[in-house]
Amino acid sequence: MNVHTRRLYIPGSIEPHTEYELSSMQMHYLRHVLRLSPDHPLRAFDDTGREYDASISLFRTKRMCIRTGESVSVPSRESPLNIWLYPALTRGVKIDWIIEKATELGVRGIRPIMSQRSPVRLPAEREQARLAHWNGIAQSATAQSGRTQIPVCTPPMPWEECLTLVNGNNTCFILCPDAVSGLDPSVPPSGTIHLLVGPEGGFTPDEIHQATQAGFIAIRLGPRTLRNETAPLVALSAFQTLWGDLAP
């Protein structure tokens, strides 16, 4: 794929040599964000992980369509690690930035959590709109990064539910600046990796105690205190470097 070929997500299952009408959001992305001309090459990918050559077949002010060509064989760009990220809800666009960058770093899913020091609570009437917004960010980041599997963004999780994540088939971490140790390169995680990241004020001592009692492994990321939007990306990079597809 040429580095200038743009990728576009089409929900469901794509068929070759078929025309697909684009949504208003997709039209805005191609026309105003990427500023593509009608003859610009595209790649379309779907929920099955397949990818197709495509071209813009209709380019009007209020309507745009693409036509798929043949399917294209692409190398896997999915991480061998099955990582789920649980960042505490944050103010402003921080959570959006975390979702975008975590998608680029290969997570399988993102589920914000509500901890005692979370500065925001998401009203029920806004939850669906915010969830659609988060999934749109994950879709765009998937297209940009070359991935074919879009991470799942789910509604915020209550703290008590986080404590039930531990079982014999996964490895659960909680970031804690005061933890005794960091990641142990000689002990690779097993199964799904669950990573809890605190809010701006960090987890409370009671929350850390509850998590470690439930089976979470408390880890720190070096001697410096990282912001809550930086910490998950450092941790994900460390996972991928030690045991994933960033390894030497």
C-alpha positions as CSV (number, residue, x, y, z in Angstrom):
1,M,0.0,0.0,0.0
2,N,1.3,3.4,-0.9
3,V,1.9,5.6,2.1
4,H,-0.5,8.1,0.6
5,T,-3.3,5.6,0.2
6,R,-6.1,6.5,2.6
7,R,-8.1,3.8,4.5
8,L,-11.8,4.0,5.1
9,Y,-13.8,1.8,7.4
10,I,-17.1,0.3,6.1
11,P,-19.2,-1.3,8.8
12,G,-20.3,-4.9,8.2
13,S,-18.9,-7.1,5.5
14,I,-17.6,-5.6,2.2
15,E,-18.2,-7.2,-1.2
16,P,-15.9,-6.7,-4.2
17,H,-17.0,-4.5,-7.1
18,T,-19.8,-3.0,-5.0
19,E,-20.8,0.6,-4.5
20,Y,-21.2,2.0,-0.9
21,E,-22.7,5.3,0.0
22,L,-20.8,7.1,2.6
23,S,-22.2,8.7,5.8
24,S,-22.1,12.4,6.4
25,M,-19.2,11.9,8.9
26,Q,-17.2,9.9,6.3
27,M,-17.9,12.5,3.6
28,H,-16.7,15.3,5.9
29,Y,-13.5,13.3,6.7
30,L,-12.6,12.6,3.1
31,R,-13.6,16.1,1.8
32,H,-12.6,18.5,4.5
33,V,-10.1,16.6,6.7
34,L,-8.1,14.7,4.1
35,R,-9.1,17.0,1.2
36,L,-9.1,14.2,-1.3
37,S,-9.8,14.6,-4.9
38,P,-12.1,12.2,-6.7
39,D,-9.3,10.2,-8.3
40,H,-7.4,9.6,-5.0
41,P,-6.8,5.9,-4.3
42,L,-8.5,4.4,-1.2
43,R,-8.5,1.2,0.7
44,A,-11.7,0.1,2.4
45,F,-11.7,-2.4,5.3
46,D,-14.6,-4.0,7.2
47,D,-15.5,-5.8,10.4
48,T,-14.1,-9.1,9.1
49,G,-10.6,-7.8,8.8
50,R,-10.6,-7.8,4.9
51,E,-9.3,-5.0,2.9
52,Y,-10.2,-3.8,-0.6
53,D,-8.9,-1.4,-3.2
54,A,-11.5,1.3,-3.7
55,S,-12.1,4.5,-5.6
56,I,-14.6,7.4,-5.2
57,S,-17.4,6.7,-7.7
58,L,-19.7,9.7,-6.8
59,F,-18.4,13.0,-5.6
60,R,-21.2,15.5,-5.0
61,T,-21.9,18.2,-2.4
62,K,-24.4,16.1,-0.4
63,R,-23.7,12.6,-1.6
64,M,-20.5,10.5,-2.0
65,C,-20.0,6.9,-2.9
66,I,-17.0,4.6,-3.2
67,R,-16.7,1.5,-5.4
68,T,-14.7,-1.5,-4.2
69,G,-12.3,-3.4,-6.4
70,E,-10.5,-6.6,-5.6
71,S,-9.6,-7.8,-2.1
72,V,-6.0,-7.1,-1.0
73,S,-3.8,-9.3,1.0
74,V,-2.3,-7.3,3.9
75,P,0.1,-8.3,6.6
76,S,-1.3,-8.6,10.1
77,R,-0.9,-5.4,12.1
78,E,-2.6,-6.6,15.2
79,S,-0.7,-7.1,18.4
80,P,-0.2,-10.6,19.7
81,L,-1.2,-9.2,23.1
82,N,-4.8,-9.0,24.1
83,I,-4.8,-5.8,26.1
84,W,-7.8,-4.0,27.6
85,L,-7.3,-0.5,28.9
86,Y,-9.3,1.0,31.8
87,P,-8.5,4.7,32.1
88,A,-10.3,6.8,34.7
89,L,-12.7,9.3,33.3
90,T,-11.0,12.6,32.8
91,R,-12.0,16.2,32.0
92,G,-12.0,17.7,28.5
93,V,-10.5,15.8,25.6
94,K,-7.9,13.8,27.5
95,I,-10.0,10.6,27.3
96,D,-10.3,11.2,23.5
97,W,-6.5,11.4,23.2
98,I,-6.0,8.3,25.3
99,I,-8.4,6.3,23.1
100,E,-6.7,7.5,19.9
101,K,-3.2,6.7,21.0
102,A,-4.1,3.4,22.7
103,T,-5.7,2.3,19.5
104,E,-2.5,3.1,17.6
105,L,-0.6,1.1,20.3
106,G,-2.7,-2.0,19.6
107,V,-5.3,-2.4,22.4
108,R,-8.3,-4.6,21.9
109,G,-10.6,-2.5,24.0
110,I,-11.0,0.6,26.1
111,R,-13.4,0.9,29.0
112,P,-13.3,4.1,31.1
113,I,-13.7,3.6,34.8
114,M,-15.3,5.7,37.6
115,S,-12.9,5.9,40.6
116,Q,-13.3,7.9,43.8
117,R,-11.2,10.8,42.4
118,S,-12.6,10.9,38.9
119,P,-13.3,14.6,38.3
120,V,-16.3,13.8,36.1
121,R,-19.4,11.6,36.1
122,L,-21.1,10.9,32.8
123,P,-24.8,11.5,33.0
124,A,-27.0,8.7,31.6
125,E,-28.5,10.9,29.0
126,R,-25.1,11.7,27.5
127,E,-23.7,8.2,27.7
128,Q,-24.8,6.9,24.3
129,A,-23.6,10.1,22.5
130,R,-20.2,10.0,24.3
131,L,-19.9,6.2,23.5
132,A,-20.5,6.9,19.8
133,H,-18.0,9.7,19.9
134,W,-15.3,7.3,21.5
135,N,-16.0,4.6,19.0
136,G,-15.7,7.1,16.1
137,I,-12.2,8.1,17.5
138,A,-11.2,4.4,17.6
139,Q,-12.4,3.9,14.0
140,S,-10.4,6.8,12.7
141,A,-7.3,5.8,14.6
142,T,-7.7,2.2,13.3
143,A,-7.9,3.5,9.7
144,Q,-4.9,5.8,10.2
145,S,-2.7,3.2,11.8
146,G,-3.3,0.4,9.3
147,R,-5.1,-1.9,11.7
148,T,-8.0,-4.0,10.6
149,Q,-9.5,-4.7,14.0
150,I,-11.3,-1.7,15.7
151,P,-10.9,-1.6,19.5
152,V,-14.2,-1.8,21.4
153,C,-15.1,1.2,23.5
154,T,-17.7,0.4,26.1
155,P,-19.7,2.4,28.7
156,P,-17.9,3.5,31.9
157,M,-17.4,0.8,34.5
158,P,-18.1,1.3,38.2
159,W,-15.1,0.7,40.4
160,E,-16.7,-2.3,42.1
161,E,-17.0,-4.1,38.8
162,C,-13.2,-3.6,38.1
163,L,-12.4,-5.8,41.1
164,T,-14.1,-8.8,39.4
165,L,-11.8,-8.7,36.4
166,V,-9.2,-11.1,37.9
167,N,-9.5,-14.7,37.1
168,G,-7.1,-17.6,36.2
169,N,-7.0,-16.7,32.5
170,N,-5.7,-13.1,32.6
171,T,-3.2,-10.8,34.1
172,C,-4.4,-7.6,35.8
173,F,-2.2,-4.5,36.5
174,I,-2.9,-1.3,38.4
175,L,-0.6,1.7,37.9
176,C,0.7,3.0,41.2
177,P,3.6,5.5,41.6
178,D,4.3,4.1,45.1
179,A,4.4,0.5,44.0
180,V,7.5,-1.5,45.1
181,S,8.5,-2.6,41.5
182,G,7.8,-2.1,37.9
183,L,7.2,-4.7,35.1
184,D,9.3,-7.8,35.4
185,P,10.6,-8.7,31.8
186,S,11.2,-12.3,32.9
187,V,7.6,-12.9,33.8
188,P,5.4,-12.5,30.7
189,P,1.7,-11.9,31.3
190,S,-0.8,-14.7,30.6
191,G,-4.1,-14.4,28.8
192,T,-5.8,-11.1,28.5
193,I,-4.0,-8.1,30.0
194,H,-6.2,-5.7,32.0
195,L,-4.6,-2.3,32.9
196,L,-6.2,0.1,35.3
197,V,-5.0,3.8,35.1
198,G,-6.1,6.3,37.7
199,P,-7.4,9.9,37.4
200,E,-5.5,13.1,37.8
201,G,-5.2,12.6,41.6
202,G,-4.4,8.9,41.3
203,F,-6.2,6.0,42.9
204,T,-6.9,6.3,46.6
205,P,-5.0,4.1,49.0
206,D,-8.2,2.2,49.7
207,E,-8.7,1.6,46.0
208,I,-5.2,0.3,45.6
209,H,-5.6,-2.0,48.6
210,Q,-8.9,-3.3,47.2
211,A,-7.4,-4.0,43.8
212,T,-4.3,-5.8,45.1
213,Q,-6.4,-7.8,47.5
214,A,-8.5,-8.8,44.4
215,G,-5.4,-10.0,42.6
216,F,-4.2,-6.9,40.7
217,I,-0.4,-6.4,40.4
218,A,0.6,-2.9,41.4
219,I,3.3,-1.5,39.2
220,R,5.1,1.8,38.8
221,L,6.6,3.3,35.6
222,G,10.0,4.6,36.7
223,P,10.9,7.3,39.1
224,R,8.9,10.1,37.7
225,T,5.2,10.9,38.3
226,L,3.4,10.8,34.9
227,R,0.2,12.5,34.0
228,N,-2.8,10.3,33.7
229,E,-2.9,10.7,29.9
230,T,0.8,9.9,29.6
231,A,0.9,6.9,32.0
232,P,-1.3,4.4,30.0
233,L,0.7,5.1,26.8
234,V,4.0,4.5,28.5
235,A,2.6,1.2,30.0
236,L,1.2,0.1,26.7
237,S,4.6,0.8,24.9
238,A,6.4,-1.2,27.6
239,F,4.0,-4.2,27.2
240,Q,4.5,-4.1,23.4
241,T,8.3,-3.7,23.7
242,L,8.7,-6.5,26.3
243,W,6.2,-9.1,25.0
244,G,4.4,-7.7,21.9
245,D,5.2,-6.5,18.4
246,L,7.6,-3.7,19.4
247,A,10.0,-6.3,20.7
248,P,13.5,-6.3,19.2
